[in-house]
Amino acid sequence: MFGVDEPTRSLSGLILKNNVKAHYQNFPPAVADFIKQECLNNIGDPSPLIRATIGILITTIASKGELQTWPELLPQLCNLLNSEDYNTCEGSFGALQKICEDSSELLDSDALNRPLNIMIPKFLQFFKHCSPKIRSHAIACVNQFIIGRAQALMDNIDTFIEALFALAGDEDSEVRKNVCRALVMLLEVRIDRLIPHMHSIIQYMLQRTQDLDENVALEACEFWLTLAEQPICKEALSGHLVQLIPILVNGMKYSEIDIILLKGDVEEDDNVPDSEQDIKPRFHKSRTVTLQHEGGQGEEGEDMDEDEDDDDDALSDWNLRKCSAAALDVLANVFRDDLLPHLLPLLKGLLFHPDWVIKESGILVLGAIAEGCMQGMVPYLPELVPHLIQCLCDKKALVRSIACWTLSRYAHWVVSQPPDAHLKPLMTELLKRILDGNKRVQEAACSAFATLEEEACTELVPYLSFILDTLVFAFGKYQHKNLLILYDAIGTLADSVGHHLNQPEYIQKLMPPLIQKWNELKDEDKDLFPLLECLSSVATALQSGFLPYCEPVYQRCVTLVQKTLAQAMMYSQQPDQYEAPDKDFMIVALDLLSGLAEGLGGHVDQLVARSNIMTLLFQCMQDTMPEVRQSSFALLGDLTKACFPHVKPCIAEFMPILGTNLNPEFISVCNNATWAIGEICMQMGVEMQPYVALVLPHLVEIINRPNTPKTLLENTAITIGRLGYVCPQEVAPMLQQFIRPWCTSLRNIRDNEEKDSAFRGICVMIGVNPGGVVQDFIFFCDAVASWVNPKDDLRDMFYKKGALFYDAFGNAVYRSRRLGLVL
């Protein structure tokens, strides 16, 4: 292609690459061989653009399984590294780097006779090459094999680390970046080799985190995040905090480019419509049934995996500001209040600085340390929180938005104070910011208010009218993206205040705009997801107050489930003709039906009677997608409580499916299936007998399984207790196999109906099989002691069980009384 310009040649190569990707298996062998040979012949083209294009073409062919059938490729590329011609060496290294990125596992396998045994030592030789580009390629190639612990690299690990140290002061920023990346990964997989040099490495990373090239600084900053996860962190870093903390804090300022990208100088943009790419894809999180714990908290731990984003979500690229903030956050969790002596002297200067960029970074610092340093910050909060509330009125939108986020991180403390002290002023200002003229501030305020709602719960009841006026006004003001966040704030409010929302005045304010949006959206519009989630919470809270709106909402949910199932059926039969359905539509619909059943109770009876929901539920419970089954079992449990006569005829078909899904590999599915079985027990009574053998062995296995999440353990214990309550003769013989984990699982659950029925069941089973509890009686005493106010007849049952064991235990019961137990 002599005489043809570079861009045209490159474009031709990329078109060829796309053809290779789509149709390579159909190429005649002679054509494939010609392409391969020409790639190798031209790998040293004088043009960097053409060399890069050839590298992409080579790795695309290699990814088509051709590494096995192109045996000369790797040896030839490795030989070409020795070329005196720079272009040939660089082009070959560029191709090898792409192959290492795309096929790292294959290169470390017997399938290719382990070429890494030759390649790794070869790459290491080039760490000293005179060209920075070649040095950078060499490090990048080796870096691909660190996380996978490739044996060839592990055999040369000390040589590799020495070579990295030799390059620490390299003048080329790309080389420095790759050195930092290598050290961060080695920290994860071979910390044993770094520990002897840790002091020097930390000093090096302190320098590199301040590198003038932000890409190098970002790679280096990752080091602190990774080190914080290592057991040696505290010991290794204690002496360096005085240097590290100011560096991280300095990295938390917006760069000039950040401010431009975030339109930091645009103060009012709420009349500008959102572009579709501004709106992240939204995924529905299926309903998981949890129990209330002492202290008012629901489940902790296993489902709390939502990222706590800081303010600049829309700037989706990971950058030095975000990395520095994340590092400070994790280090605050490691060092706790020991971090504050290094931080507090800086904070005052930052928070009151006249330059808004520095002031904004100080507010971010305060938010980043909130979780780890909360205890040490408490004495300063009476002064700091009013200052942050004042910052909600700052003239710069980016200051207002970060103040929203940071205040949300201290919401727990705000709510613990008298309402007039901080809650009321914070709520008043946050509601104003929800109606801010800047979209970024609206978003931050809405998210912060949702956090405040979760913390404050019924403390918000006196202000409901004011809150609803603001949220409803926002409906008419918000553009597309923030409207989706507004739904979340309304749903969280409903969850937090519950039945207090069921007042005609509040219903009249809230429901018309929600129903208007509901009517505007088509069945295939993904904006239905957050709206359905919101309505599910609202329906549960309003209870009978939702009755006037329930019929069209119920019918549409059933239609959504039916449509999705039909589409899934067509796709499975003719995948070429039909698209796979988005099952999230079905999942959110099932969850809203659950909300309706829970909120309306017996009132849902007529709706269920006039629909085919039980038939649809039978199909959903067998869906291949775990989230569909998860939501199906939640709905089954709620319908069992609300209108069991419609569920009962299906029990013989449903129980084997429930039994099959008692598989803790799918935690949330298993959790909801377990809970549904417990609800069915309470309705079926003695008629559960035929199904005990189907579910009990699974339940006993789950409750004895190590590392089972707490919520699943609790629901399993409740269901075993309920099963024993209705079928004691069948369950009591296994008492000894589950009594100890049963007692420890339920000792932190609040008094409620589920706990009541489970303890009645255990008492009945002890009556049938007292020997089953003898060895673990003290655990039973401990579980009984968790009751604050049991019903009188349940208290009598506890006394009777205590008397039953008095002879066997001598003074144990007396000692139990002295320990404050109920017995």
N, C-alpha and C positions, 0 to 999 in steps of 0.2 A: 504493500500500500504506500509506495514511495510517492511523494508529492501531495499526499492527502494530509490535511491539517490534524493536529493532535486531538481536538475535541471530537472530530468525526471518527478517528480511529478508536478513541476510547468508547464512544457510543456504540460503534460496531461490536467491540468486545463485550460490552454489557448486554447488547441484544443477543449475542451468541451465548453468553452466560445464562440468560433467561430461557433460551431454547434448550440448553444443556439441562437446566433445572426441570423443565417440563417434559422433554421428549428424549433424553439421552439414551434410554433403553431401546429406542427405535432407530438410532443412528446406525447405518451400515458400519461394520468393523473398520473398513478402510478409512471412512470419514473420521471415526473416533480416534484412530491411530494418528491420522494426519494432524488433527487438532492438538493432541497431546504433544507430538513432536515439535510442532510450531511454537507451542507455549514454551517448551524448554529452549528452543533455538533463540527465542526473542526475550528471554527473561532479563537480559542485560541491556534492553533498549535504552538509548540515551535519555528518553523522556520519563521522569518520575511518574507522571500520570499513566503512561502506557505500562510501565513496570507494575504499578499498583493494580491496573485492570487485569493484567495477565495473572497476577497473584490471586485475584478474586476468581478468575476462570479456573485456575488449577485447583483451588480448594473446593470449588463447586463440583468439579469432576470427581475429586477425591471423596466428597461427601456422598456420592452416588454408589458407594461400595467399591470404588475403583482403587482404593489404597491397596486392597488385596490383589487386584488384577493389573495393577500398574507397578510391579515390583521395582522397576528401575527408578521410580520418581524420587523417593527419599535419598537413595545413594547418590543420584545425580545432583540433586539440590545441595546435599552436604558437600560433594566434591566441588561444586561451583562456588562454595563459600571461600575456597582457597584461591580463587581467581585473583590475578594481579589487577584486573579491571574493576574499579569501584562499582560501576553500574551493575555488573554481573553479580558481584557479591551482595550488594544491597537488594537487588531484585530477588535473588534466591532467598535471602533472609526474610524479605517481606512475605514471600509465598510460604516459607516454613512457619512464620509466626501465625499466619492465618490457619494453616493446617493444625498447628498446636492448639489454637483456640477452639477449632471446630471438632477435633478428633482426639482430645487428650487421653480419654479412656482407652481408645483403640490402640494408641501408640504405646500404651503401657500393658499390652496384653500379649498372650502367646500367639494370637491369630496372625500377628505380623512378625513373630520371632523376636519380640521385644527390641525394636530399633532404638529405644531410648538409651540402652546401654552404650550405644555409640554416640547418639545425638547429644545427650547431656554433657559429657566431657568435652565434646566438640564446641558446644555453645559456650561453655565456661572459658575456653581459650580466647574467645572474642570479647570478653569483658575488658580486655586491655587494648582493644583495637584503637587505632589513631582517629577513626571517624566516630563522632558522637552518635550518629544515626545507627551505625552498626552496633555500637555498645548497647544502645537502647533496645534494638531488635533482640540482641542476645539475652538481655535480662528479661525482656517481655516473654521470650520463648520459654525460658526456665520457669518463670513465675506461673505458667499455666499448670505446672505439675506439683505445686506446693500443697494445695488443699487436698488433692487426691493422694498425697504421700507416695508418689511414684517411687518404686524401689530404687531405680537408677539414680534418682535425686537423693534419696535417703543415704545411699552408699557414698555420695559425694557431698554430703551436707556441710561438713566443715570447710571444704574447699570453697563451696558456694558462699558461705557466710563470710569467709575471709575476703573473697573477691568483692562482695558487697561493701564491706568496710573500706576496702581500697578505693571504691568509687564514691564514698560518702561526700567528698568535697568536689565532685565533678562540676565543671562549669556549665554543662548542658542541662537545661531544666527538665527535658524529657527523661534523661538518665536519672536525675535526682528523683523524679516522680516514680520511676520504676523501682528504684532502690527502696523508697519509702513503702511502696505497695508490697514489695517482697518482705520487708521487715514486719509489716502488719500481719501478713499471712503466716509468717513463721511464728509470730507470737501466739497464734491460734494452734498451730500443729506441732511446733518443735520448740516450745518455750524453754525446755531443758537446756537447749544449746545456746539460748540467748541470755539466760540468767547470769552466767559469769561476766557478761559484758553489759549488764542492764544499766549500770550508771552511765556509761558512755553512750549507749543507745538513747537513753532518755535525754541526755544533753544534746545529742544530734537532733532528735525529734523536736525539742524545744526550739532549736534554730530553724528547722525546716517548716514548723507550723507558722513561722513568721516570714517564710520565703516570699520574695517579691512576685513570683509567679503563683497565682492563686490556685492553679491545678496542683502544684507541688504542695502548697500549704494545706489543701484539702486532703490529699493522700496522707500527709503527716498527721493531720488532726484525727484521722480514723484510728491512729495508734492509741490515742487516749480512750476512745470508745471500747476498743478491743481489750486494752489493758485492764479496764474497769471490771471486765467479766472474769479476770483471772484471780485465783486465790492470793497471789503474791502482791496484788495491786497496792494494798494499804502500806505494806512494808516497803515496796519498791518506790512508791511515789511520795511518801510522807515528807521527806527532806526536800522535795522539788516543788511542792505546792506554791511556795512563795514566788517562784518564777512562772509556774504554769498558769495559775489562776488569772493574772493580768493579761497573759497572752490569749487565753480563751475568751475573756471578756472583750478584749480588743477585736477579736475575730467576729464578735456578735453584732458589730455595726453593719448597717446596710452599705453596700458598695454603691458607687455612682451608677453602675450598670443596673444593679437591683432596683434602684429608685426609678430609673427610666423604664425598666420592664414592668414595674408595678404601677406606673403612672403616678408616682408619689407626689407630683405637683398638681394633680387633678383632684380638686376637693369635692366637687359635686358632679356625679355622673349617674344619678339614679333614674334619669330619664332616657339614658342610652340603653337600647335593647342589648341583651346578651347575645354573643355569637355562640353557635352550638358547640364549638370546640372548647369554650370556657366551662362547659358543664361536664363534670366527670361522669363516666358510666356509673349507674347506681345498682347495687346488688342488695337484694332483700336478705335480712338475717332471720332465719326461721325461728318460730316460737319454741322456747324451751321452758318447761314447767319447773319452777324452783320453789323452795320453801323459805319462810321468813326465819331469820336467826335472831338470837338475843341481841339487843342493841339496834334492832331495826334494819339490819343489812340483809340483803338477799344473798344469793350465791356469790362466793368470792372465788377468784382464781381462774377456773378453766375457760370461762367464756368472756373474761375481761381482756380481750385481745385487741380491742380497737385502738388504733394509734392515737396518742394524744398529740395531734398536730399542733405546732405553734402557729403563729399568725399567718405566715405567708404561704399558705396552701397553694394559691394559684401559681406561685413560682415553683412549679413542680420539680424542677431540677434540684438535686441535692447540691448544696453549695456550702461555702466555708461558714457562713452565718448559722445555717441549720446544724451543721456538724459540730461547731463550737458549742451551740446551745445544748445539743444532745449530749455532748461530752460532759458539760458542766452538770447537767441533770443526773447522769449516771454516777459521776464522781460525788455529787451531793448525797446520793443514796449509799455510797461506799463509806465516805468520811463523816457523814451526818454533820453535827454541829462543829466538828473540828475544822470544817472548811471556812466557817464564818470569820475567824480572825484575819484570814487572808482576803476576805471579800468585803466585809463591812466598811473598811476604810475607803474602798473604791466606790461603793454604792452611793454614798451621800453625794460625792462629786458628780456621779453620773445622773442620778435622779433629778437633780436640780440644775443641770447644766443648761446654759442658754441655747446651745446648738441642739436643735430638735433631733438630729440623727444620733447624737451621743445620749441624750435623754431617753430616746426610744430604746436604745440598746440596754440602758440601765433597767428599764421596766421589763425587758425580756429576761435579763439576768435574774431579777426578782421572781419572775414566773418559773424560770428553769430550776431554781433551788427550792421551790415551794414544797415539793414532796419530801426530799431528803433532809432539809434543814428546818422543817416546820417547828419543831420544839424550840430550837434556838431563836427562831424569828418571832415567836409569840410576844416577847416583851416590846418589840418594835412595831408590831402591827397596829396598835391603837393610833399611832402617828402616821404610819405608812399607808394604811387603807384609805383614810380621808384624802391623802395626797393623790393616791391612784384614782379615787373617785373624781377628784378635781381634773386629773389628766383625761378623763372621759370627755371633757369639754375643750380639750386643746384644739388650737386652730389647724393643726396638721392631722390629716386623716390617718396616717400610719401610726401616729402616737395614740390616737383614740382607739384604733383597732387593737394594738398590742395591750393597751390598758384593759380592754375587755377580757382578753385572754388571761392576763396575769391575775386579775381579780377573780376569775373563775377558779384559778388554782388555789385561792385562799377562801373559797366559798364555805368550806366546812367550818373554818374558824369564824367567819362572819355570822353564820347561823347559830353558832354556840354562844354568841353575845346577846344582850337584851335587844329586841327587834329595833327599837328606836335609835340604838347606838350606831349601827352600820347597815343592817339589813334594809331598813326603809330607805335611807339615802342612796344605797347602792341600787336597789330595785328601781327607784325613781329615775336615776340617771341612765341605767341600762335600758329602760323602756324608751327613754328619749333617743338613745343611740340606735335602738331598733328602727326608729323612724329617721335616722340620719340621712343626709343628702348624698352620702358616699356608699356605694354598694359593698365595698370591702368592710366598712365599719358596720353596716347592717348585718352582714354575715357573721362577723366576730361577736356582735352584741347578741344576736339570736342564739349562737352556740353557747355563749357565756350564760345567757339567761336559762337555757335548758339545763346547764350544770347547776345553776342556783336553784332551779325548781327541784331537781333530784335531792339536793341537800336540805332545802327548806321544807319540802312536803306541805303538811297542813298549816305551817306558819304563814303560808301565802293566802290562806282562805279569806282573811279580812280585806285583802286587796284585790280579790278576784275580778270585781267589776272594772277596776282601773286597768288591770292586766289585759282582760279580754278586749276592752276598748282599743288598746294599743295594738294587740295582735290582729284584730279584725281590720283596723285601719291599714295595717301593713299589707293586707291582702290586695287592696286597691293600688298600693304604691310600688310593690316589689316587681322587679323583672324576673325572668324565668328561673335563674339559678337560685336566687335567695328565697323564692317561693317554696322550693323543695326543702330548704332548711327551716322555713317557717312552719311547715307541716310537722316537722320533728319537735319544734318548741311547743306546739299546741298538744301533740300527742304526749309529750313528757309532762306537761301541765296536768293533763287528764290523769296520767298514771300517778302523779304526785298528790293531787288533792282528792282523787277518787270520787266518792258519792257526793261530796260537797259541791260538785259541779252541777248536780241534778237540781237546779233551781230554774223556774220558768224564765226569770230575767236573764240568766246566763245562757240558757238554751236558745233563747230568742236572738241573742247577740251572735253566738258561735255557729249555729247550724246553717243559717241561710247561705253565708259565703262558702262553707264547706260543700254543701249540696250543689251550689251553683258550679263550683269547680268540678264536682263529680259528674254533673250533667254535661259539662263542656268537653270532657276528655273521652276519646274513643277507646274501645276495648283494647286496641293494640298500642296505645300510647304508654310508654314506660313511666311517665309521670304518675300513672296510677299507683305505682309501688309505694312511694312515700305517702300518698293520699290514703290508700287503703290501710297502711300501717297506722296513720294518724286516726282514721275512723275507728279502727279496732280498739285503740286506747279510749277514744271518746265514748264508744258504745258500751265498753266495760264500765266506765265511770258513770255514765248517765243512767244506766240500768233502765228502769221503766220510762225514763225521760226520752229514751231513743225510739220508743214505740212508733211515734208518728212517721219516722223516717225508715223504719226497718225493712218494710216489704220490698221497695225497689232496690235497696242495697243488697238484701239477701238474694233476690232473684238474679241480680247482675253477677254476684259472686259465684252462684251455681252455674251461670252461663259461662263465666270465665274458665271454671274448672272443666266443664263439658267440652268447650271449644279446644282447650289445650290437650285434653285426652284424645279427642277425635283427630287433632293434627298429629299427635304422637303416633297414633295408630296408622294413619296414612303414610307417615314418614317411614315407619318400620316396615311397612309392606312394599312401598315404592320410593326408596331413598333418592332415586334419580329424578323423580317427578315432583317431590314435595320437600320443603325445607323443614329442618328440625325445629320444633316449637321452643319458645323461650318459656321454660317451666316456672320461672319466677312469677309469671302471671297467676299460675295455679297455686303456687305457694302462698302468695299474699292474699289470695281469695280465701284459701283454707284458713289462714290466720285471722282474717276478718270474721269469717263464720264462727271461729272459736270465740272471738271477742263478743259477737252477738249472743252466742249461747251462754257465755259467762255473765254478760250484762243483763240479758232479758230473762234468763232462767226459764221458768215454765211457759212464758209468753212465746217462746220460740217454737212451741209444740205445733201450732197451726201451720207455720211456715215449713217445717220439716215434713208434716203430713202431706202438704200439697206439692212436694218436690221429690226428685229422685236422688237426693243427696246420699242416701245410704248405699245405693248401687255405685255411685261415683266414688264414694269413700272406699268401698271394697277394692276398686281398681287402683286408687291412689296409694292405698296401704301396701300394694305390691309393686309400686313403681321402682325402676332401677335407680333413680336418683335419691340418695339418702335424705336430702332436705325435704323432698315431697313426703316421704314416709314419716319424717319427724313431725311435720305439720299435720299430717293425717291423724297420727296417734294423739296429738294434742286436741284436735277437734273431736275425736272419738271420746276422749275422757270428758270433755266439756258437754257433749251431747248426752253422755251417760248420766251426768249430774242433772242436766236440764230436762230431758224428755226420754227417760229410759224405755218406755213402752215401744218407741220406734227403733231402739237399738237391740232390744232383747231377741227379736226373731232372727237377727244376724249373728248372734253370739257363736253359734256352732261353726260358722264359716270364719268368723273373725279371730277366734282364740288360737287356732294353729298358726295364723300369720303373726299374731302378737308373740307367740312362743318363739318363732323363728327369728324375730327381731330383738330378742334378748341377747344381743351380741355386743359386748362392750368395746369392740373395735370401732363401732360407730356410736360414740358416747351419747350424743344428743338424741339419736333415734332410739337407742336402748333406754335412755332416761324417760322419754315420753311414753314408750310402750309399757315400761314398768309402772309409771304413774296411772296410765289408762287401765291396766289390769287391776290396780288397787281400787279405782273408782268402780269398776265392774263388779268386783267382789262385794262392795257395800250394797249394791243393788240386787245382785243375784242371791246372796245369802247361801243357804245350804246347796242350792243348785250349781254352785261352783265345783262341787265334788268331782265331776268327770274331767275337769280341766287342771286339777292340782298337779297331777303327774307331768302334765305338759309344760308347766312353767316353774314349779318349785325348784327342781334341780338347777336350772339356770340361775334363779334368784340367789340360791345359796352359794353357787360358784362366784357370782358377781360380788356378793358382800364379803367374801373371803379373799378376793383378788387384791394383790398388792398394788398400790399406786392408783387405785380407782378414784376418780374425782369425787369430791365431797357431795355434790348435788346428787349424783347417781347413787352413792351409798345411802344417802338419806331417803331418797324415793324408794330404793330397794327395801330398806328396813321398814318403811311405812307399809309397803305392799305385802311383805312377808307377814307383818303383824295383822293386817286386814285379812289376809288369806287364812291365817290361823284363827282369827276371830270367827269366821263363818264356817271353816272346816277344821276344827281343832284336832279331831281324831286322825286326820290325814297328815297334818303338818307337825303336830307335837312330837312324833317320834324322831324328827330331825333336829329338835331343839338344841341339842348339844353342839351341833355343827355350825350354828349361826348365832347363839345367844351373846357371845362376847362382842363380836363386831357390831351386832344389832344394837347393843347398849351404848357402845362408844359413838355410833353414828348419830344417835338421836339425843345425845345429852345437851346439845347446844341449840335445839330447835325451840322456837317459841311455843307456848301453850296454844293449841288450836284443834280443830275437829279432826284433822288427819292424825295428829299426834295422839289424840284421845282414843281414836278407834284402834290405832296400832298397839297402844299400851293395854287396852282391854284385851286385844288378841293375845298378847304375850302372857297376860295374867291367866286367861282361860287355858292356854297351852301348858303353863306351869302346873295348873290343876290336873291336867291329863297326864303330864309326864314330869313330876317334880324332880326326878333324878337327872333330867337333862340340864338343870340349872345349878346343881349343887356346887360344882367346881368353880362356877363364875358368879356366885350369888352376890359378891361384893360389887361386881360391875352392874348388876341389876339394881342394887341399892343406889349406886351412883347415878344411874339413869333416872330412877324415880325422884332423886333429889333435884333433878333439873326442872321439875314442875313447880310453878309459882302458885297456881291456884287450881288444882284439879277439881272436877265435879265431885260432889259428895259420894256418889256411888262408886266412882273410880277410886277415890281415897280409901273407901272401905275395902275395895279389892286389894289395894296395896297393903293394908293392915293385915288382911287375912293371909296374904302370901308371906308376910313377915312372921306371923304366928306359926305358919306351917313349918318354917325353917328354924324356929327358936330352939327346938331340941337339938337339931343337928349342929347348930352354930354356937350354942351356949350363950355367951354374952355378946356375940357379934352384933345383934340387933340393938342392944343397949349402947354399945360403942358407936353404932351408926347414928343413934339419936344424938349422942354427944357431938358427933361430927356435923350435926345439923340436917340429917337426912329426914325425909318425910316419915319413914317407917316408925 
